[in-house]
């Protein structure tokens, strides 16, 4: 079993920055992709950024140039540096791992960006 624990959410003013972290523990062998999704109130969950196969990076168009995803293999963590935050970035951010054919989710961390 794999546990994903997110941290780093909070309240920030527009234009500010936050760094989210996700720590994976348990049966982490077989994980080949990790990333961040978000869900805003009344909207579907959507991809923000992910790292797969060790080096491939994917970003949502709306965050390119402002958000950066990184992975620390030694610590089994994936982080999301979010700069120039906008009120529209307000959402619950979820860490996701893909292990073999299973999608694994953290409980989420709330990010609120005030105008």
C-alpha positions as CSV (number, residue, x, y, z in Angstrom):
1,X,0.0,0.0,0.0
2,X,1.2,3.5,-0.8
3,X,0.5,6.6,1.2
4,X,0.7,10.1,-0.3
5,X,0.8,13.0,2.0
6,X,0.6,16.6,0.8
7,X,1.8,19.7,2.5
8,X,2.4,23.3,1.8
9,X,-1.1,24.7,1.0
10,X,-2.5,27.8,2.5
11,X,-3.6,31.4,1.9
12,X,-1.6,33.7,-0.3
13,X,-2.2,37.0,-2.0
14,X,-2.3,37.2,-5.7
15,X,1.2,37.4,-7.2
16,X,2.6,35.4,-4.3
17,X,4.2,32.0,-4.2
18,X,3.6,28.7,-2.5
19,X,5.5,25.4,-2.6
20,X,3.6,22.1,-2.3
21,X,5.2,18.9,-1.4
22,X,4.0,15.3,-1.6
23,X,5.8,12.5,0.3
24,X,5.2,8.9,-0.8
25,X,5.7,6.0,1.5
26,X,4.9,2.4,1.7
27,X,5.1,0.1,-1.4
28,X,6.6,2.8,-3.7
29,X,8.3,0.4,-6.1
30,X,6.6,0.4,-9.4
31,X,5.6,4.1,-9.3
32,X,6.6,5.6,-12.6
33,X,4.7,8.9,-12.6
34,X,3.8,11.4,-10.0
35,X,2.0,14.7,-10.3
36,X,-0.4,17.3,-9.1
37,X,-4.0,17.8,-9.9
38,X,-6.4,20.4,-8.6
39,X,-10.1,20.8,-8.2
40,X,-11.8,24.1,-7.9
41,X,-15.3,24.4,-6.4
42,X,-17.9,23.3,-8.9
43,X,-15.3,22.1,-11.4
44,X,-13.7,18.9,-12.5
45,X,-10.3,17.7,-11.2
46,X,-7.6,18.7,-13.7
47,X,-4.0,18.0,-14.3
48,X,-1.6,20.8,-13.2
49,X,1.8,19.1,-13.7
50,X,3.4,15.7,-13.7
51,X,6.7,13.9,-14.0
52,X,6.7,10.5,-15.7
53,X,9.3,8.0,-16.7
54,X,11.9,9.8,-14.7
55,X,12.1,12.9,-16.8
56,X,9.1,13.7,-18.9
57,X,7.4,16.9,-17.7
58,X,3.8,17.9,-18.5
59,X,2.1,21.1,-17.5
60,X,-1.3,22.5,-18.0
61,X,-1.1,25.4,-20.4
62,X,-2.5,27.8,-17.8
63,X,0.5,27.3,-15.4
64,X,3.4,27.0,-17.9
65,X,6.1,29.5,-17.0
66,X,4.7,30.0,-13.4
67,X,4.7,26.5,-11.9
68,X,7.6,24.1,-11.7
69,X,7.4,20.4,-10.7
70,X,10.3,18.6,-9.4
71,X,11.0,15.2,-7.9
72,X,13.5,14.1,-5.2
73,X,14.0,10.4,-5.7
74,X,16.1,10.0,-2.6
75,X,13.3,11.4,-0.4
76,X,10.4,10.0,-2.5
77,X,8.9,13.4,-2.8
78,X,7.4,15.5,-5.6
79,X,7.1,19.2,-5.2
80,X,5.3,21.9,-7.0
81,X,6.7,25.5,-6.9
82,X,3.9,27.9,-7.7
83,X,4.8,31.5,-8.5
84,X,2.7,34.5,-9.7
85,X,-0.4,32.9,-8.2
86,X,-3.8,34.1,-9.3
87,X,-7.2,33.9,-7.7
88,X,-8.2,31.4,-10.4
89,X,-5.6,29.1,-9.0
90,X,-7.7,28.6,-5.8
91,X,-8.4,24.9,-5.5
92,X,-7.7,21.8,-3.5
93,X,-4.4,20.4,-4.9
94,X,-4.0,16.6,-5.0
95,X,-0.9,14.5,-5.4
96,X,-1.3,11.6,-7.6
97,X,1.0,8.6,-8.3
98,X,0.7,6.0,-11.0
99,X,1.9,2.6,-9.8
100,X,1.7,-0.1,-12.3
101,X,-1.9,0.3,-13.5
102,X,-3.2,1.9,-10.3
103,X,-3.9,5.6,-9.7
104,X,-3.2,6.6,-6.1
105,X,-4.3,9.9,-4.6
106,X,-3.4,11.9,-1.6
107,X,-6.1,13.7,0.5
108,X,-5.3,17.1,-0.9
109,X,-4.1,20.4,0.3
110,X,-6.1,23.6,0.0
111,X,-4.7,26.6,-1.8
112,X,-6.5,29.9,-1.6
113,X,-5.3,32.9,-3.5
114,X,-6.8,36.2,-2.5
115,X,-7.2,39.2,-4.8
